[in-house]
């Protein structure tokens, strides 16, 4: 099962320009047609999901391996942390 988003890893050196205490994250580049996503927006940077710190896209994909379902996600949106 796929989450229906296109994403890219945000390395620590790029992230430090946004928030000093974060060492990376995964940015949502595009919400794909048919995506089950209801909370994420394009440009969001996923920093935590299911109480796990997110640094790489494969971590996000692993959360959806058993199908769609609610996953608590914390993002950096427009410079602010949002749950």
N, C-alpha and C positions, 0 to 999 in steps of 0.2 A: 504494500500500500504506500502511496506517495502523498506527502502533505500538500501538494499543489502549489508550491512556491519555487521560484528560482532564487538561489542565494549564493553568496560568496563569503569566504572567510575574511575577517578583518584582523590583520596581524597587530601585535602589541604596539609596534612603533607607530602605526596609524591611529590606533585606539587612544594612545596617550594624549593626542591632540584634542580628543573629545572629553575624556574623563580620566583623570590621573590614576585612580585606583583600580582600573580594569586592564587586564592583560590581553584582551582580544574579545571577539564575538563573531556572530554570523549575521550578515546584513541581508535583508529581504530585498532582492532586486526587482522582482516582478511577482505578482499574484497571477497564477495561471488560470485559464478558463476552467470552470468546473471544480475549483479548489474548495475543499470543505472548510477552509479557514474562515473564521468569523471575527477574529480579533487583530491579526497582524495587518500592517499597512506597508506599502512599498517604502523603502528607506529605513524602516525599523531595524535596529540592531538587537538581535536576540542575545541576551547575556545570561539568562538562566531559564531552565525548563524542567519541570517535574523535580524541583529542588536541587537540580544539578547545574553547576557552572558550565556554560556552553562556550567552547573555543573553536570548534570545527563543525562544518556542515554534516559530517557523518553522524555526529551526536544527535542532531535534530532528526535525521532520517531514521535512526534507531528507535526513537520514541514512537514512530508511526508504523513500525514493522508488523504490529498485530492488528492494524486497522485504525480507522478513525475513532477518536474518543477525546474527551476533554483533557487537555494538558495545561496545567498552570504555567504560564510563560511570563517572564519579566523582560522588558525591552527598554532600550534607550531610544526615545522618540523626541526629536527636536531638542536634544540636550537634557531631557528629564527622564528619570526612570519611571516606567509605567508597568502595572501588573494587569 
